[in-house]
Amino acid sequence: MLDCIIVGAGPAGASAARRAAQKGLRTLVLEKEIFPRPKPCGGALSVQGLSHLDFPLPPHLIERTISGVRAVHGRLEIRVESPQPICVLVRRSAFDQLLLEKALEAGAECRQGERVLACRESGSLVTVQTDKGSYQARYAILAHGASGRPPAAALTDGRRKATTHWLTVVGEAAPEWRERGTGRDPAPVLEFYFDACPGGYGWVFPLKNAASVGVGGLAGAARRPVRLFREFVGRLGIRPLPAYRGCPIPCSGIARRLGSDRILIAGDAGGFAEAFSGEGIAYAVRSGQIAAETLSDAATGAVTHSLAGEYRRRCRDALGDNLIYARLFALGAYGFPGLFFRVFDRHRSLGEEFLKIPRGLQTYRGFFAHIRRRLAEGLILRRNSEP
């Protein structure tokens, strides 16, 4: 009898599998694709996300190490440098393959090319039906991603109605596009164009031999993302049009419902992505680990009340200061993008403080408090300067 079945071998599923196996749980991962597989993603993994890994990232997987940001809105341009790296850029096919290998190394088993059709909870067991067979375990973790069909729809009905979504389209530009196009110095910074996509931004992330180019934004505002992507690519002077793919990114903060008595939901399937930047890798890794840790405690009798409630509490404690407050920040920033950008342009130190978030030295909640302090200090100074 298996202790845990994990649906999906992406960052959330593989991280959950590694942690579950490390905890001594007999773990099986079911994955519909054959790894390595392509994945539409900008590929930015924050330093905070790196800290969640319990192994060093091999240098050959790091496309670039990034310490700066260049942000554009109309005629305004802001460039902010951090004294330490804020993220690394990876190709998701290679990165996800590594995470899966680490899960197998820890003792988990994986069956690839096997699509999950249903996941049903009955009594003390969970039964998972695939297109190739049926499996039973004491618990299950759903980490099937944002676009996969949920195999246990009853768990996600309430969550999906409350979820905020990003819509993204991403492609890769050839390495010589800058010479043909803008001619700017290809410095290793993340470039964000906040006037390229309503409710979001366009981006250019420098890889070793290419550039990740895309657009993404909140679903209510970023309509027709393919058209926005084509316009953005044309604005950059990229020819020919790169091949592109799109995907949704659920950004629910901390969802009200993240499972049941024996099934938990992690990663994009649970809405664990940041609503302002769309970052999801770090939160997928950590939510998968928390799910496995919660199941391990439940298996030993350490969780005496609601499994899903305990998991949600742990996620809120570990991730809530970013996921919940990033959603509030996104609503303000993308609701009034011109004002938002002018404030950051006038107070450049805010950008420096903001870059502490991906480094794990600040949270969105703490950043809100920092802004309030700055506003209060400015008000006091103005009053003291009045005759």
LUMKOL-178960 format. One record per residue (C-alpha): x, y, z; residue in three letters; residue number from 0. Coordinates in steps of 0.5 Angstrom, whole numbers, plus 500, padded with zeros to 3 digits. Layout:
N
<node c1="X" c2="Y" c3="Z" residu="ALA" num="NUM"/>
...
This chain:
387
<node c1="500" c2="500" c3="500" residu="MET" num="0"/>
<node c1="503" c2="507" c3="498" residu="LEU" num="1"/>
<node c1="503" c2="512" c3="503" residu="ASP" num="2"/>
<node c1="502" c2="518" c3="498" residu="CYS" num="3"/>
<node c1="500" c2="519" c3="491" residu="ILE" num="4"/>
<node c1="502" c2="526" c3="487" residu="ILE" num="5"/>
<node c1="499" c2="528" c3="481" residu="VAL" num="6"/>
<node c1="504" c2="532" c3="477" residu="GLY" num="7"/>
<node c1="512" c2="532" c3="477" residu="ALA" num="8"/>
<node c1="513" c2="540" c3="476" residu="GLY" num="9"/>
<node c1="516" c2="544" c3="481" residu="PRO" num="10"/>
<node c1="511" c2="543" c3="486" residu="ALA" num="11"/>
<node c1="510" c2="535" c3="485" residu="GLY" num="12"/>
<node c1="517" c2="534" c3="485" residu="ALA" num="13"/>
<node c1="519" c2="538" c3="491" residu="SER" num="14"/>
<node c1="513" c2="534" c3="495" residu="ALA" num="15"/>
<node c1="515" c2="528" c3="493" residu="ALA" num="16"/>
<node c1="522" c2="529" c3="495" residu="ARG" num="17"/>
<node c1="520" c2="531" c3="502" residu="ARG" num="18"/>
<node c1="515" c2="526" c3="503" residu="ALA" num="19"/>
<node c1="520" c2="521" c3="501" residu="ALA" num="20"/>
<node c1="525" c2="524" c3="506" residu="GLN" num="21"/>
<node c1="520" c2="523" c3="511" residu="LYS" num="22"/>
<node c1="519" c2="516" c3="510" residu="GLY" num="23"/>
<node c1="513" c2="516" c3="506" residu="LEU" num="24"/>
<node c1="512" c2="511" c3="500" residu="ARG" num="25"/>
<node c1="511" c2="516" c3="495" residu="THR" num="26"/>
<node c1="509" c2="515" c3="487" residu="LEU" num="27"/>
<node c1="509" c2="521" c3="482" residu="VAL" num="28"/>
<node c1="504" c2="520" c3="476" residu="LEU" num="29"/>
<node c1="506" c2="525" c3="470" residu="GLU" num="30"/>
<node c1="502" c2="525" c3="464" residu="LYS" num="31"/>
<node c1="508" c2="528" c3="460" residu="GLU" num="32"/>
<node c1="515" c2="525" c3="459" residu="ILE" num="33"/>
<node c1="521" c2="529" c3="462" residu="PHE" num="34"/>
<node c1="524" c2="533" c3="460" residu="PRO" num="35"/>
<node c1="519" c2="537" c3="457" residu="ARG" num="36"/>
<node c1="518" c2="544" c3="455" residu="PRO" num="37"/>
<node c1="514" c2="549" c3="459" residu="LYS" num="38"/>
<node c1="512" c2="556" c3="458" residu="PRO" num="39"/>
<node c1="515" c2="561" c3="463" residu="CYS" num="40"/>
<node c1="520" c2="567" c3="464" residu="GLY" num="41"/>
<node c1="524" c2="562" c3="468" residu="GLY" num="42"/>
<node c1="526" c2="567" c3="474" residu="ALA" num="43"/>
<node c1="527" c2="563" c3="480" residu="LEU" num="44"/>
<node c1="528" c2="568" c3="486" residu="SER" num="45"/>
<node c1="534" c2="568" c3="491" residu="VAL" num="46"/>
<node c1="528" c2="566" c3="496" residu="GLN" num="47"/>
<node c1="526" c2="561" c3="492" residu="GLY" num="48"/>
<node c1="533" c2="558" c3="491" residu="LEU" num="49"/>
<node c1="533" c2="558" c3="499" residu="SER" num="50"/>
<node c1="527" c2="553" c3="499" residu="HIS" num="51"/>
<node c1="532" c2="548" c3="495" residu="LEU" num="52"/>
<node c1="535" c2="543" c3="500" residu="ASP" num="53"/>
<node c1="541" c2="542" c3="495" residu="PHE" num="54"/>
<node c1="545" c2="547" c3="491" residu="PRO" num="55"/>
<node c1="543" c2="549" c3="484" residu="LEU" num="56"/>
<node c1="548" c2="546" c3="479" residu="PRO" num="57"/>
<node c1="552" c2="552" c3="475" residu="PRO" num="58"/>
<node c1="551" c2="549" c3="468" residu="HIS" num="59"/>
<node c1="543" c2="550" c3="470" residu="LEU" num="60"/>
<node c1="544" c2="557" c3="471" residu="ILE" num="61"/>
<node c1="543" c2="561" c3="465" residu="GLU" num="62"/>
<node c1="544" c2="568" c3="468" residu="ARG" num="63"/>
<node c1="545" c2="571" c3="475" residu="THR" num="64"/>
<node c1="541" c2="577" c3="476" residu="ILE" num="65"/>
<node c1="542" c2="583" c3="480" residu="SER" num="66"/>
<node c1="538" c2="589" c3="477" residu="GLY" num="67"/>
<node c1="532" c2="591" c3="474" residu="VAL" num="68"/>
<node c1="530" c2="596" c3="468" residu="ARG" num="69"/>
<node c1="523" c2="598" c3="468" residu="ALA" num="70"/>
<node c1="519" c2="602" c3="463" residu="VAL" num="71"/>
<node c1="513" c2="606" c3="463" residu="HIS" num="72"/>
<node c1="512" c2="611" c3="457" residu="GLY" num="73"/>
<node c1="518" c2="616" c3="457" residu="ARG" num="74"/>
<node c1="519" c2="614" c3="464" residu="LEU" num="75"/>
<node c1="525" c2="609" c3="466" residu="GLU" num="76"/>
<node c1="527" c2="606" c3="472" residu="ILE" num="77"/>
<node c1="534" c2="602" c3="473" residu="ARG" num="78"/>
<node c1="535" c2="599" c3="480" residu="VAL" num="79"/>
<node c1="541" c2="595" c3="482" residu="GLU" num="80"/>
<node c1="541" c2="591" c3="488" residu="SER" num="81"/>
<node c1="548" c2="589" c3="492" residu="PRO" num="82"/>
<node c1="547" c2="582" c3="492" residu="GLN" num="83"/>
<node c1="543" c2="578" c3="486" residu="PRO" num="84"/>
<node c1="536" c2="578" c3="486" residu="ILE" num="85"/>
<node c1="534" c2="571" c3="482" residu="CYS" num="86"/>
<node c1="537" c2="567" c3="477" residu="VAL" num="87"/>
<node c1="534" c2="565" c3="470" residu="LEU" num="88"/>
<node c1="533" c2="558" c3="468" residu="VAL" num="89"/>
<node c1="530" c2="554" c3="463" residu="ARG" num="90"/>
<node c1="524" c2="550" c3="466" residu="ARG" num="91"/>
<node c1="525" c2="544" c3="462" residu="SER" num="92"/>
<node c1="532" c2="543" c3="465" residu="ALA" num="93"/>
<node c1="530" c2="545" c3="472" residu="PHE" num="94"/>
<node c1="524" c2="541" c3="473" residu="ASP" num="95"/>
<node c1="528" c2="535" c3="470" residu="GLN" num="96"/>
<node c1="533" c2="536" c3="476" residu="LEU" num="97"/>
<node c1="527" c2="537" c3="481" residu="LEU" num="98"/>
<node c1="524" c2="530" c3="479" residu="LEU" num="99"/>
<node c1="531" c2="527" c3="479" residu="GLU" num="100"/>
<node c1="532" c2="529" c3="486" residu="LYS" num="101"/>
<node c1="525" c2="526" c3="488" residu="ALA" num="102"/>
<node c1="527" c2="520" c3="485" residu="LEU" num="103"/>
<node c1="534" c2="520" c3="489" residu="GLU" num="104"/>
<node c1="530" c2="521" c3="495" residu="ALA" num="105"/>
<node c1="527" c2="514" c3="494" residu="GLY" num="106"/>
<node c1="520" c2="517" c3="491" residu="ALA" num="107"/>
<node c1="518" c2="513" c3="484" residu="GLU" num="108"/>
<node c1="515" c2="516" c3="478" residu="CYS" num="109"/>
<node c1="511" c2="514" c3="472" residu="ARG" num="110"/>
<node c1="511" c2="518" c3="466" residu="GLN" num="111"/>
<node c1="507" c2="518" c3="460" residu="GLY" num="112"/>
<node c1="501" c2="517" c3="465" residu="GLU" num="113"/>
<node c1="495" c2="521" c3="465" residu="ARG" num="114"/>
<node c1="491" c2="522" c3="471" residu="VAL" num="115"/>
<node c1="483" c2="521" c3="470" residu="LEU" num="116"/>
<node c1="480" c2="521" c3="477" residu="ALA" num="117"/>
<node c1="482" c2="522" c3="484" residu="CYS" num="118"/>
<node c1="477" c2="519" c3="489" residu="ARG" num="119"/>
<node c1="477" c2="519" c3="497" residu="GLU" num="120"/>
<node c1="473" c2="514" c3="500" residu="SER" num="121"/>
<node c1="474" c2="512" c3="508" residu="GLY" num="122"/>
<node c1="481" c2="511" c3="509" residu="SER" num="123"/>
<node c1="484" c2="511" c3="502" residu="LEU" num="124"/>
<node c1="485" c2="515" c3="496" residu="VAL" num="125"/>
<node c1="484" c2="512" c3="489" residu="THR" num="126"/>
<node c1="487" c2="515" c3="483" residu="VAL" num="127"/>
<node c1="485" c2="512" c3="476" residu="GLN" num="128"/>
<node c1="489" c2="513" c3="470" residu="THR" num="129"/>
<node c1="489" c2="512" c3="463" residu="ASP" num="130"/>
<node c1="494" c2="506" c3="465" residu="LYS" num="131"/>
<node c1="491" c2="503" c3="471" residu="GLY" num="132"/>
<node c1="489" c2="504" c3="478" residu="SER" num="133"/>
<node c1="493" c2="506" c3="485" residu="TYR" num="134"/>
<node c1="491" c2="507" c3="492" residu="GLN" num="135"/>
<node c1="494" c2="510" c3="498" residu="ALA" num="136"/>
<node c1="493" c2="513" c3="504" residu="ARG" num="137"/>
<node c1="494" c2="521" c3="502" residu="TYR" num="138"/>
<node c1="494" c2="524" c3="495" residu="ALA" num="139"/>
<node c1="497" c2="531" c3="493" residu="ILE" num="140"/>
<node c1="494" c2="534" c3="487" residu="LEU" num="141"/>
<node c1="500" c2="538" c3="483" residu="ALA" num="142"/>
<node c1="497" c2="538" c3="476" residu="HIS" num="143"/>
<node c1="499" c2="545" c3="475" residu="GLY" num="144"/>
<node c1="494" c2="551" c3="472" residu="ALA" num="145"/>
<node c1="492" c2="548" c3="466" residu="SER" num="146"/>
<node c1="491" c2="541" c3="467" residu="GLY" num="147"/>
<node c1="484" c2="539" c3="469" residu="ARG" num="148"/>
<node c1="483" c2="538" c3="476" residu="PRO" num="149"/>
<node c1="482" c2="530" c3="477" residu="PRO" num="150"/>
<node c1="478" c2="532" c3="484" residu="ALA" num="151"/>
<node c1="473" c2="537" c3="482" residu="ALA" num="152"/>
<node c1="469" c2="537" c3="488" residu="ALA" num="153"/>
<node c1="476" c2="540" c3="492" residu="LEU" num="154"/>
<node c1="477" c2="546" c3="487" residu="THR" num="155"/>
<node c1="470" c2="548" c3="486" residu="ASP" num="156"/>
<node c1="470" c2="554" c3="491" residu="GLY" num="157"/>
<node c1="477" c2="555" c3="490" residu="ARG" num="158"/>
<node c1="476" c2="557" c3="483" residu="ARG" num="159"/>
<node c1="471" c2="562" c3="483" residu="LYS" num="160"/>
<node c1="475" c2="566" c3="488" residu="ALA" num="161"/>
<node c1="482" c2="565" c3="484" residu="THR" num="162"/>
<node c1="485" c2="571" c3="481" residu="THR" num="163"/>
<node c1="489" c2="569" c3="474" residu="HIS" num="164"/>
<node c1="494" c2="572" c3="470" residu="TRP" num="165"/>
<node c1="494" c2="570" c3="463" residu="LEU" num="166"/>
<node c1="501" c2="570" c3="460" residu="THR" num="167"/>
<node c1="504" c2="569" c3="453" residu="VAL" num="168"/>
<node c1="512" c2="567" c3="452" residu="VAL" num="169"/>
<node c1="517" c2="566" c3="447" residu="GLY" num="170"/>
<node c1="525" c2="566" c3="446" residu="GLU" num="171"/>
<node c1="528" c2="571" c3="441" residu="ALA" num="172"/>
<node c1="534" c2="570" c3="438" residu="ALA" num="173"/>
<node c1="541" c2="572" c3="441" residu="PRO" num="174"/>
<node c1="542" c2="577" c3="435" residu="GLU" num="175"/>
<node c1="535" c2="581" c3="436" residu="TRP" num="176"/>
<node c1="538" c2="587" c3="440" residu="ARG" num="177"/>
<node c1="543" c2="589" c3="434" residu="GLU" num="178"/>
<node c1="538" c2="588" c3="429" residu="ARG" num="179"/>
<node c1="533" c2="592" c3="434" residu="GLY" num="180"/>
<node c1="534" c2="597" c3="439" residu="THR" num="181"/>
<node c1="542" c2="596" c3="439" residu="GLY" num="182"/>
<node c1="542" c2="597" c3="447" residu="ARG" num="183"/>
<node c1="547" c2="594" c3="451" residu="ASP" num="184"/>
<node c1="545" c2="587" c3="453" residu="PRO" num="185"/>
<node c1="546" c2="588" c3="461" residu="ALA" num="186"/>
<node c1="544" c2="582" c3="465" residu="PRO" num="187"/>
<node c1="538" c2="585" c3="468" residu="VAL" num="188"/>
<node c1="531" c2="584" c3="468" residu="LEU" num="189"/>
<node c1="527" c2="589" c3="463" residu="GLU" num="190"/>
<node c1="520" c2="590" c3="465" residu="PHE" num="191"/>
<node c1="515" c2="594" c3="460" residu="TYR" num="192"/>
<node c1="509" c2="596" c3="465" residu="PHE" num="193"/>
<node c1="506" c2="600" c3="459" residu="ASP" num="194"/>
<node c1="506" c2="593" c3="454" residu="ALA" num="195"/>
<node c1="500" c2="590" c3="458" residu="CYS" num="196"/>
<node c1="494" c2="592" c3="461" residu="PRO" num="197"/>
<node c1="494" c2="589" c3="468" residu="GLY" num="198"/>
<node c1="501" c2="587" c3="468" residu="GLY" num="199"/>
<node c1="507" c2="588" c3="464" residu="TYR" num="200"/>
<node c1="512" c2="586" c3="458" residu="GLY" num="201"/>
<node c1="518" c2="583" c3="460" residu="TRP" num="202"/>
<node c1="525" c2="581" c3="457" residu="VAL" num="203"/>
<node c1="530" c2="576" c3="461" residu="PHE" num="204"/>
<node c1="537" c2="575" c3="458" residu="PRO" num="205"/>
<node c1="539" c2="568" c3="457" residu="LEU" num="206"/>
<node c1="545" c2="565" c3="455" residu="LYS" num="207"/>
<node c1="544" c2="565" c3="448" residu="ASN" num="208"/>
<node c1="537" c2="568" c3="447" residu="ALA" num="209"/>
<node c1="532" c2="572" c3="451" residu="ALA" num="210"/>
<node c1="526" c2="570" c3="454" residu="SER" num="211"/>
<node c1="520" c2="575" c3="452" residu="VAL" num="212"/>
<node c1="513" c2="575" c3="454" residu="GLY" num="213"/>
<node c1="507" c2="579" c3="456" residu="VAL" num="214"/>
<node c1="503" c2="577" c3="462" residu="GLY" num="215"/>
<node c1="497" c2="581" c3="466" residu="GLY" num="216"/>
<node c1="491" c2="580" c3="470" residu="LEU" num="217"/>
<node c1="486" c2="576" c3="466" residu="ALA" num="218"/>
<node c1="480" c2="582" c3="467" residu="GLY" num="219"/>
<node c1="485" c2="587" c3="464" residu="ALA" num="220"/>
<node c1="490" c2="583" c3="460" residu="ALA" num="221"/>
<node c1="485" c2="581" c3="454" residu="ARG" num="222"/>
<node c1="487" c2="578" c3="448" residu="ARG" num="223"/>
<node c1="494" c2="576" c3="450" residu="PRO" num="224"/>
<node c1="497" c2="574" c3="444" residu="VAL" num="225"/>
<node c1="495" c2="580" c3="440" residu="ARG" num="226"/>
<node c1="499" c2="584" c3="446" residu="LEU" num="227"/>
<node c1="505" c2="579" c3="445" residu="PHE" num="228"/>
<node c1="505" c2="581" c3="438" residu="ARG" num="229"/>
<node c1="505" c2="588" c3="439" residu="GLU" num="230"/>
<node c1="510" c2="588" c3="444" residu="PHE" num="231"/>
<node c1="515" c2="584" c3="440" residu="VAL" num="232"/>
<node c1="514" c2="589" c3="434" residu="GLY" num="233"/>
<node c1="516" c2="594" c3="439" residu="ARG" num="234"/>
<node c1="522" c2="591" c3="441" residu="LEU" num="235"/>
<node c1="524" c2="590" c3="433" residu="GLY" num="236"/>
<node c1="524" c2="583" c3="434" residu="ILE" num="237"/>
<node c1="524" c2="579" c3="427" residu="ARG" num="238"/>
<node c1="522" c2="574" c3="425" residu="PRO" num="239"/>
<node c1="516" c2="573" c3="430" residu="LEU" num="240"/>
<node c1="519" c2="568" c3="435" residu="PRO" num="241"/>
<node c1="515" c2="561" c3="437" residu="ALA" num="242"/>
<node c1="510" c2="562" c3="443" residu="TYR" num="243"/>
<node c1="506" c2="559" c3="448" residu="ARG" num="244"/>
<node c1="501" c2="561" c3="453" residu="GLY" num="245"/>
<node c1="499" c2="559" c3="460" residu="CYS" num="246"/>
<node c1="494" c2="561" c3="466" residu="PRO" num="247"/>
<node c1="497" c2="563" c3="472" residu="ILE" num="248"/>
<node c1="492" c2="562" c3="478" residu="PRO" num="249"/>
<node c1="494" c2="568" c3="484" residu="CYS" num="250"/>
<node c1="489" c2="567" c3="489" residu="SER" num="251"/>
<node c1="493" c2="569" c3="495" residu="GLY" num="252"/>
<node c1="492" c2="563" c3="500" residu="ILE" num="253"/>
<node c1="486" c2="560" c3="497" residu="ALA" num="254"/>
<node c1="480" c2="558" c3="502" residu="ARG" num="255"/>
<node c1="480" c2="551" c3="500" residu="ARG" num="256"/>
<node c1="486" c2="547" c3="499" residu="LEU" num="257"/>
<node c1="484" c2="540" c3="500" residu="GLY" num="258"/>
<node c1="480" c2="535" c3="504" residu="SER" num="259"/>
<node c1="481" c2="530" c3="509" residu="ASP" num="260"/>
<node c1="486" c2="526" c3="505" residu="ARG" num="261"/>
<node c1="488" c2="530" c3="499" residu="ILE" num="262"/>
<node c1="492" c2="537" c3="499" residu="LEU" num="263"/>
<node c1="493" c2="541" c3="493" residu="ILE" num="264"/>
<node c1="500" c2="545" c3="492" residu="ALA" num="265"/>
<node c1="503" c2="549" c3="486" residu="GLY" num="266"/>
<node c1="499" c2="553" c3="481" residu="ASP" num="267"/>
<node c1="493" c2="548" c3="482" residu="ALA" num="268"/>
<node c1="492" c2="551" c3="489" residu="GLY" num="269"/>
<node c1="493" c2="558" c3="486" residu="GLY" num="270"/>
<node c1="500" c2="559" c3="489" residu="PHE" num="271"/>
<node c1="503" c2="564" c3="485" residu="ALA" num="272"/>
<node c1="505" c2="572" c3="486" residu="GLU" num="273"/>
<node c1="499" c2="576" c3="483" residu="ALA" num="274"/>
<node c1="504" c2="582" c3="482" residu="PHE" num="275"/>
<node c1="510" c2="579" c3="479" residu="SER" num="276"/>
<node c1="507" c2="572" c3="477" residu="GLY" num="277"/>
<node c1="512" c2="569" c3="480" residu="GLU" num="278"/>
<node c1="510" c2="562" c3="481" residu="GLY" num="279"/>
<node c1="516" c2="557" c3="482" residu="ILE" num="280"/>
<node c1="519" c2="559" c3="489" residu="ALA" num="281"/>
<node c1="511" c2="558" c3="492" residu="TYR" num="282"/>
<node c1="510" c2="552" c3="488" residu="ALA" num="283"/>
<node c1="517" c2="549" c3="491" residu="VAL" num="284"/>
<node c1="515" c2="551" c3="498" residu="ARG" num="285"/>
<node c1="507" c2="549" c3="498" residu="SER" num="286"/>
<node c1="509" c2="542" c3="495" residu="GLY" num="287"/>
<node c1="514" c2="541" c3="501" residu="GLN" num="288"/>
<node c1="509" c2="544" c3="506" residu="ILE" num="289"/>
<node c1="504" c2="539" c3="503" residu="ALA" num="290"/>
<node c1="508" c2="533" c3="504" residu="ALA" num="291"/>
<node c1="510" c2="535" c3="511" residu="GLU" num="292"/>
<node c1="503" c2="536" c3="513" residu="THR" num="293"/>
<node c1="502" c2="529" c3="510" residu="LEU" num="294"/>
<node c1="508" c2="526" c3="514" residu="SER" num="295"/>
<node c1="505" c2="529" c3="521" residu="ASP" num="296"/>
<node c1="498" c2="526" c3="519" residu="ALA" num="297"/>
<node c1="501" c2="519" c3="518" residu="ALA" num="298"/>
<node c1="504" c2="519" c3="525" residu="THR" num="299"/>
<node c1="498" c2="522" c3="528" residu="GLY" num="300"/>
<node c1="501" c2="529" c3="530" residu="ALA" num="301"/>
<node c1="495" c2="532" c3="526" residu="VAL" num="302"/>
<node c1="489" c2="531" c3="530" residu="THR" num="303"/>
<node c1="484" c2="536" c3="527" residu="HIS" num="304"/>
<node c1="483" c2="538" c3="519" residu="SER" num="305"/>
<node c1="488" c2="536" c3="515" residu="LEU" num="306"/>
<node c1="487" c2="541" c3="510" residu="ALA" num="307"/>
<node c1="486" c2="546" c3="515" residu="GLY" num="308"/>
<node c1="492" c2="545" c3="518" residu="GLU" num="309"/>
<node c1="496" c2="545" c3="511" residu="TYR" num="310"/>
<node c1="492" c2="552" c3="510" residu="ARG" num="311"/>
<node c1="495" c2="555" c3="516" residu="ARG" num="312"/>
<node c1="502" c2="553" c3="515" residu="ARG" num="313"/>
<node c1="502" c2="556" c3="508" residu="CYS" num="314"/>
<node c1="499" c2="562" c3="511" residu="ARG" num="315"/>
<node c1="504" c2="562" c3="516" residu="ASP" num="316"/>
<node c1="510" c2="561" c3="511" residu="ALA" num="317"/>
<node c1="507" c2="564" c3="505" residu="LEU" num="318"/>
<node c1="502" c2="569" c3="507" residu="GLY" num="319"/>
<node c1="506" c2="575" c3="508" residu="ASP" num="320"/>
<node c1="508" c2="575" c3="500" residu="ASN" num="321"/>
<node c1="502" c2="572" c3="497" residu="LEU" num="322"/>
<node c1="496" c2="576" c3="500" residu="ILE" num="323"/>
<node c1="499" c2="582" c3="500" residu="TYR" num="324"/>
<node c1="502" c2="582" c3="493" residu="ALA" num="325"/>
<node c1="495" c2="581" c3="491" residu="ARG" num="326"/>
<node c1="493" c2="587" c3="494" residu="LEU" num="327"/>
<node c1="499" c2="591" c3="491" residu="PHE" num="328"/>
<node c1="498" c2="588" c3="484" residu="ALA" num="329"/>
<node c1="490" c2="591" c3="485" residu="LEU" num="330"/>
<node c1="493" c2="598" c3="487" residu="GLY" num="331"/>
<node c1="499" c2="598" c3="482" residu="ALA" num="332"/>
<node c1="495" c2="595" c3="476" residu="TYR" num="333"/>
<node c1="489" c2="599" c3="477" residu="GLY" num="334"/>
<node c1="493" c2="606" c3="477" residu="PHE" num="335"/>
<node c1="500" c2="604" c3="473" residu="PRO" num="336"/>
<node c1="501" c2="611" c3="472" residu="GLY" num="337"/>
<node c1="501" c2="614" c3="479" residu="LEU" num="338"/>
<node c1="505" c2="607" c3="481" residu="PHE" num="339"/>
<node c1="510" c2="609" c3="476" residu="PHE" num="340"/>
<node c1="511" c2="616" c3="478" residu="ARG" num="341"/>
<node c1="512" c2="615" c3="485" residu="VAL" num="342"/>
<node c1="517" c2="610" c3="484" residu="PHE" num="343"/>
<node c1="521" c2="614" c3="479" residu="ASP" num="344"/>
<node c1="520" c2="620" c3="485" residu="ARG" num="345"/>
<node c1="522" c2="616" c3="490" residu="HIS" num="346"/>
<node c1="528" c2="611" c3="488" residu="ARG" num="347"/>
<node c1="529" c2="608" c3="494" residu="SER" num="348"/>
<node c1="523" c2="605" c3="494" residu="LEU" num="349"/>
<node c1="525" c2="600" c3="488" residu="GLY" num="350"/>
<node c1="532" c2="598" c3="492" residu="GLU" num="351"/>
<node c1="527" c2="596" c3="498" residu="GLU" num="352"/>
<node c1="522" c2="593" c3="493" residu="PHE" num="353"/>
<node c1="528" c2="588" c3="491" residu="LEU" num="354"/>
<node c1="529" c2="586" c3="498" residu="LYS" num="355"/>
<node c1="523" c2="582" c3="497" residu="ILE" num="356"/>
<node c1="526" c2="577" c3="492" residu="PRO" num="357"/>
<node c1="532" c2="576" c3="496" residu="ARG" num="358"/>
<node c1="528" c2="574" c3="502" residu="GLY" num="359"/>
<node c1="530" c2="580" c3="506" residu="LEU" num="360"/>
<node c1="523" c2="583" c3="506" residu="GLN" num="361"/>
<node c1="516" c2="581" c3="505" residu="THR" num="362"/>
<node c1="510" c2="585" c3="501" residu="TYR" num="363"/>
<node c1="507" c2="586" c3="508" residu="ARG" num="364"/>
<node c1="513" c2="589" c3="510" residu="GLY" num="365"/>
<node c1="514" c2="593" c3="504" residu="PHE" num="366"/>
<node c1="507" c2="596" c3="505" residu="PHE" num="367"/>
<node c1="509" c2="598" c3="512" residu="ALA" num="368"/>
<node c1="515" c2="601" c3="509" residu="HIS" num="369"/>
<node c1="511" c2="605" c3="505" residu="ILE" num="370"/>
<node c1="507" c2="608" c3="510" residu="ARG" num="371"/>
<node c1="513" c2="610" c3="514" residu="ARG" num="372"/>
<node c1="516" c2="614" c3="509" residu="ARG" num="373"/>
<node c1="509" c2="617" c3="507" residu="LEU" num="374"/>
<node c1="508" c2="619" c3="515" residu="ALA" num="375"/>
<node c1="516" c2="622" c3="515" residu="GLU" num="376"/>
<node c1="514" c2="626" c3="509" residu="GLY" num="377"/>
<node c1="508" c2="629" c3="512" residu="LEU" num="378"/>
<node c1="512" c2="630" c3="518" residu="ILE" num="379"/>
<node c1="517" c2="634" c3="515" residu="LEU" num="380"/>
<node c1="512" c2="638" c3="511" residu="ARG" num="381"/>
<node c1="509" c2="640" c3="517" residu="ARG" num="382"/>
<node c1="515" c2="642" c3="520" residu="ASN" num="383"/>
<node c1="517" c2="646" c3="514" residu="SER" num="384"/>
<node c1="511" c2="650" c3="514" residu="GLU" num="385"/>
<node c1="512" c2="657" c3="517" residu="PRO" num="386"/>
